[in-house]
Amino acid sequence: MSRDGKFFLLLVGFAIFSLIAVSFGAIRSKKAAGSFEIHNIVLCDEVDSGMKPVGIGSAFSYGTRQLCLWFEYSRAGDGENVRVRWYYRGRPIHSQEVLLAPGSGARAFCLLLEDGSPLPRGAYSVRISLFDRVFSDTFFEISE
């Protein structure tokens, strides 16, 4: 076999290997985040003893000491983690990754300051993601 023939076979082999690697990554990512769903995303003052949101809104008064993100989910597989990231004036202020129970359920994540003081006035957002898929960017504010 000529030198050009060996180079051609090597090039074809590399292309096939690359396609297989990219396909595997795409299939894994689609399987992990493709069937999982999030529903009924709300911001609220708190959740009650039955895990239901209380005081739902997108604008909250200054003096608020905590805000909660509440959502329902379905089709969670074993070992799936969602990441919740809170932002204040466009800058990340807190991030949490939580393992979900398989199947369906509801979760709440609360934002509060360690010292219990009121949350600062301004624009906030909170993002829910699973792997590289963003499910929600929810915006809210605390004002007078």
N, C-alpha and C positions, 0 to 999 in steps of 0.2 A: 504494500500500500504506500502511496506517495505521501510526502510530507503535507501537501495541501489536503489530501483525503483525511489524514489523521486530525489535522486542525479542524476540518469541517465537522467530523464526528464529535470532537471535543466540544465544539461550539453548540452543536445540536443537543448534546447531553447536558450541557450547562443550561440551555434554554428550557429543556424539559424539567430539570430539577428546580429551576426558578419558578416555573408555572405551578408545579406541585406544591412548593412551599407557600406561594401566595394564595393558592386555592385553599390549602389547609387553614391558613390564618383567617381567610374570609368566612369559611364554613364555621370555624370555632366561634368567631365573633358574632355571626348571625344566630347561631344556636343559643349562645349565652344571653344575648339581649333581644333577640328577635321575637320570642313569644311572650316575654315578660311584659306586663302592662301596669300602668299606674292610673288611677281614677280619682275624681273628686278631690283635687288638691285645694286646700284652703289654708288661710292664715287665721289664727284665732288667739284669744286671750289665754285660754287654757282648754284642757279636755276634762270631761266629767268622769265619774267613777265607771261609767260604761264605755269609756274610750271614745266618746263623741265630742266634737268641737263645740266650744261655747264662746260667744263674742266674735263671730266671724267678720272679717273686714279686710280692707287694703290700706286704710288710713287710720292711724291710731293716735291718741292724744299723748302729749308729753306727760310723763309721770308713770307711763307703762313700765313695769319692771321685768316683764317677760312676754315674749310672743312665741306662739307655737305654730309649726308647720304640721299639718295633718293630711294624710292621704290614705287611700285604700289601694291595695295591689292585688294582682291575680297572676296565676301561672308562674310563680317563682319556683325555680328548681332548687335542688340541694346545693348548698354552699354559695348562693348568690348574695352578693353584698351590694347595697346601694350606698352611694356617697352623697352626703348633703353638705353643701357649701354655702355659708352665709357671707354676704358682702355688705359693706357700709360705704356709701359714696363711691361705689365701683371697686373698692379694694377688699380682698378676702380678709375676714376676721375670725372665721372658725370653720373647721372641716371635720366631719365625722363619717366614718364608714361603719355600716352595721349589717350584720348577717340577718337575712330574713328567714322566717320559718317557711318551709316549702308550701306551695299552694296559694291560698288567698288569705288576706288579713288587712289590718290597719296599723299604721305607725304614726307616732307623733315625735317631733323633735323640737325642743324649746331653746330659745336664745335668751340668755340673761347674763348679767354681769356678776362676777364672783362676789362682789361686795354688796349686792342687792340694790344698788342705786338704779335710778331710772335709766332706760336706754336713751342714748343721745338723739336729739332731733336730727332729721335728715332722711335721705333716700337710702333704702335698703333693697336687697334682692336675695333670693335663696334659690339654689340650683339643685336639682335631683338628677343624678346620673348613675348609670350602670355600665362599667367598662368605658367605652368611648361614646356611648349613646346618651345624649342629654334628653331627659324626659320633660323637664320643666325649668323655666326661668320665671319665677314669680316675683313681681315688684310690689313694694309697699313703702309707706313712709310714716314717720313719727313727726307730728307737727303740733303747734299750739292747740 
